[in-house]
Amino acid sequence: MNDQFKDKVVIITGASSGIGKALALEFADRGSVVVLAARTEQKIIELEAQINSNGLKAMAVPTDVTSIEDCKKLIEKTVEKFGGIDILVNNAGVSMKAIFHEADIKVIEKMMNVNFWGTVYCTKYALPYLLERRGVLVAISSIAGYQGLPGRSGYSASKFAIQGLFESIRIENLKKGLHVLVFAPGFTASEIRKHALLADGKEQGESPRKEENLTPPEYVAKKVIKSIENRKRNKVLTVEGNLTLVLKRIFPGLVDWGYYREFAKEPNSILK
């Protein structure tokens, strides 16, 4: 293992569980200084203690990414403590399970506030420091950022928005050494489906998929880091996701029906 990430300062949002937690542990194992950001303060404090007890470096910063002030403080505390930022991973996210015309408008707003605006806020304040170090800007996205998914209209909209935002940032900074990566992992074992919002804004509470059969977050974390090492622009992890991108150009209607059938098979599907 090379030492590319040794002593690099890495901020990870949504670090309390799933992909975010796995990334924190993986970066720490590679010698990075890891800044853990999430709303669930107790979980990131426990993760901070776990990492530091192994002789590695971590700092927990309770952060609600929908708060511009929280995001600003996250960046300021990181720079104050460690002198700069090398990598920002925008991982915090929330999903939904609701037909658009049945969903409370606040559900769509929350998708944008957490997934898109949370990414905007953290990126806005971190970018000057990333540019100083010719650093890395990452968004953990989804195939929903390339293909609209049924019952996930607001989620897809937020991921499409991130794709456009990051493409613009990449082009604007072509001469400044900034590496911009948009990573779409596919279905990963995590709590995102448990906390997905229904039409009335309440959390789903139970995943409609067998989480034990989904991709482990530790595997995804390793692939994210590999994509950073190889300076990938966009990475769609799964075969199904890459097939979607190909078929969407040739047989878009077939892709629509394929996703309809896939989501219609979920337990208690909202598709009629």
C-alpha positions in Angstrom: 0.0 0.0 0.0 1.4 3.4 -1.0 1.5 6.4 1.3 -0.5 8.7 -1.0 -3.0 9.4 1.8 -0.6 9.6 4.7 -1.2 12.8 6.8 -3.8 14.0 4.3 -6.7 15.9 5.9 -10.0 14.3 4.9 -13.4 15.6 5.7 -16.3 13.1 5.4 -19.9 14.1 5.8 -22.5 11.5 6.8 -19.6 9.7 8.6 -21.7 8.1 11.3 -22.7 4.9 9.4 -22.6 3.1 6.1 -20.3 4.3 3.4 -19.2 7.4 5.4 -18.1 5.3 8.4 -16.3 2.8 6.2 -14.5 5.6 4.4 -13.4 7.1 7.7 -11.9 3.8 8.8 -10.3 3.2 5.5 -8.7 6.6 5.2 -7.5 6.4 8.8 -5.9 3.0 8.2 -4.0 4.6 5.3 -2.6 7.3 7.7 -5.0 10.1 6.9 -6.3 12.7 9.4 -10.0 12.1 9.3 -12.7 14.7 10.2 -16.0 13.1 11.0 -19.1 15.1 10.2 -22.7 14.0 10.9 -25.8 15.0 12.9 -25.7 11.9 15.1 -23.1 13.3 17.6 -22.8 10.2 19.8 -22.0 7.9 16.8 -19.2 10.1 15.5 -17.8 10.6 19.0 -17.6 6.8 19.4 -16.0 6.5 15.9 -13.5 9.2 16.8 -12.5 7.3 20.0 -12.2 4.1 18.0 -9.9 5.6 15.5 -7.8 7.5 18.0 -7.4 4.5 20.3 -5.6 2.7 17.4 -3.0 5.5 17.3 -4.6 7.1 14.3 -6.1 10.6 14.0 -9.7 11.6 13.9 -11.8 14.6 15.0 -15.6 14.5 15.3 -17.5 17.7 14.4 -21.3 17.4 14.8 -22.8 18.9 11.6 -26.2 19.2 10.0 -25.3 19.8 6.3 -28.6 21.6 5.8 -27.3 24.4 8.0 -24.9 26.7 6.2 -23.5 27.8 9.5 -22.7 24.2 10.5 -21.0 23.6 7.2 -18.9 26.8 7.6 -17.9 25.8 11.1 -17.0 22.3 10.0 -14.5 23.8 7.5 -13.2 26.4 9.9 -12.6 23.9 12.8 -10.8 21.6 10.4 -8.5 24.3 9.1 -7.9 25.7 12.6 -7.0 22.3 14.0 -5.1 20.8 11.0 -4.0 23.7 8.9 -5.8 22.9 5.7 -7.9 20.4 3.7 -6.8 17.8 1.2 -10.0 15.8 0.5 -13.7 16.6 1.0 -16.1 13.7 0.6 -19.7 14.8 0.3 -21.4 11.6 1.5 -24.4 12.8 3.7 -27.6 11.9 2.0 -31.3 11.0 2.4 -33.6 9.1 0.1 -37.4 8.8 -0.4 -40.1 6.4 -1.4 -43.1 8.2 -2.7 -44.9 8.9 -6.0 -44.2 12.6 -6.9 -47.9 13.7 -7.1 -48.6 12.1 -3.7 -45.5 13.4 -1.9 -45.6 16.4 0.4 -43.6 19.2 -1.1 -41.4 19.2 2.0 -40.2 15.7 1.1 -38.8 17.0 -2.2 -37.4 20.1 -0.4 -35.6 17.8 2.1 -34.0 15.8 -0.7 -32.6 19.0 -2.1 -31.6 20.5 1.2 -29.6 17.5 2.4 -28.3 16.0 -0.8 -27.7 19.1 -3.0 -27.5 22.1 -0.7 -25.5 20.2 1.9 -23.0 19.4 -0.9 -23.0 23.1 -2.0 -22.4 24.5 1.4 -19.5 22.2 2.3 -17.9 22.5 -1.1 -18.3 26.3 -1.2 -16.3 26.8 2.1 -13.8 24.0 1.5 -12.9 24.8 -2.1 -10.3 27.6 -1.4 -8.4 25.2 0.9 -8.7 22.3 -1.6 -7.3 24.5 -4.3 -4.4 25.5 -2.1 -3.3 21.9 -1.9 -4.4 20.8 -5.4 -6.8 18.5 -3.5 -9.7 16.2 -4.2 -13.5 16.9 -4.2 -15.7 13.9 -4.0 -19.5 13.4 -4.2 -21.0 10.0 -3.3 -23.8 10.0 -5.8 -26.0 7.3 -7.4 -27.2 5.9 -10.7 -30.2 8.1 -9.8 -28.0 11.0 -10.9 -27.9 9.6 -14.4 -31.4 7.9 -14.7 -34.6 9.1 -13.0 -35.9 6.4 -10.7 -39.6 5.7 -9.9 -40.6 6.8 -6.4 -37.4 8.7 -6.0 -38.1 11.8 -8.0 -36.6 14.3 -5.5 -33.7 12.0 -4.8 -32.9 11.7 -8.5 -33.3 15.5 -8.9 -30.8 16.1 -6.2 -28.2 13.7 -7.6 -28.7 15.1 -11.2 -28.0 18.6 -9.7 -24.8 17.4 -8.0 -23.6 16.0 -11.3 -24.1 19.3 -13.0 -22.5 21.3 -10.1 -19.4 19.1 -10.0 -19.0 19.1 -13.8 -19.0 22.9 -13.7 -16.5 23.1 -10.8 -14.2 20.6 -12.6 -14.1 22.7 -15.8 -13.7 26.0 -13.9 -10.6 24.6 -12.1 -9.0 22.7 -15.0 -5.7 24.6 -14.6 -5.6 24.5 -10.8 -5.0 20.8 -10.2 -8.3 20.1 -8.5 -9.4 16.5 -8.8 -13.2 16.2 -9.0 -14.8 12.7 -8.6 -18.5 11.7 -8.8 -18.9 8.2 -7.5 -22.1 6.1 -7.9 -21.9 3.0 -5.8 -25.1 1.1 -6.5 -27.2 -0.5 -3.7 -25.0 -0.6 -0.6 -25.8 -2.0 2.8 -26.6 1.1 4.9 -29.3 2.9 6.8 -30.4 5.1 3.9 -33.4 3.0 3.0 -34.4 2.7 6.7 -34.5 6.5 6.9 -36.1 7.1 3.5 -39.0 9.5 3.6 -42.5 8.4 2.6 -45.1 10.7 1.0 -46.1 12.3 4.3 -42.5 12.9 5.4 -42.3 10.0 7.9 -39.4 7.7 7.7 -39.9 4.3 6.1 -38.4 2.5 9.1 -37.7 -0.8 7.4 -35.6 -1.5 4.3 -37.6 -3.1 1.4 -34.4 -4.9 0.3 -32.4 -7.6 2.0 -29.5 -5.5 3.3 -27.3 -8.5 4.0 -27.3 -9.2 0.2 -26.2 -5.7 -0.8 -22.7 -4.5 -1.4 -20.8 -4.0 1.8 -19.8 -0.4 2.5 -16.2 -1.5 3.2 -15.9 -2.7 -0.4 -17.4 0.6 -1.7 -14.9 2.6 0.5 -12.0 0.8 -1.0 -13.3 1.5 -4.5 -13.8 5.2 -3.8 -10.2 5.4 -2.6 -9.0 3.5 -5.7 -10.9 6.0 -7.9 -9.1 8.9 -6.1 -5.8 7.2 -6.6 -6.5 6.7 -10.4 -7.9 10.3 -10.7 -11.2 9.1 -12.1 -13.8 11.7 -13.1 -16.9 9.6 -12.8 -17.2 6.1 -11.5 -20.3 3.9 -11.7 -19.5 0.9 -9.6 -22.0 -1.8 -10.7 -22.4 -3.7 -13.9 -26.1 -2.9 -13.8 -25.3 0.8 -13.5 -22.9 0.8 -16.4 -25.4 -1.1 -18.5 -28.0 1.5 -17.7 -25.8 4.2 -19.1 -25.2 2.3 -22.4 -28.8 1.2 -22.9 -30.2 4.7 -22.0 -28.5 6.1 -25.2 -29.9 3.3 -27.4 -33.1 2.0 -25.9 -34.3 4.6 -23.3 -37.8 3.2 -23.2 -36.5 -0.2 -22.4 -34.5 1.3 -19.5 -37.7 3.0 -18.2 -39.6 -0.3 -18.2 -36.7 -2.1 -16.6 -36.6 0.2 -13.7 -40.4 0.2 -13.4 -40.4 -3.6 -13.1 -37.4 -3.6 -10.7 -39.0 -1.2 -8.2 -42.5 -2.8 -8.7 -41.1 -6.0 -7.2 -40.2 -4.3 -3.9 -42.3 -5.4 -0.9 -45.2 -2.9 -0.5 -44.2 -1.3 -3.8 -45.8 2.1 -4.4 -46.0 1.5 -8.1 -49.5 0.5 -9.2 
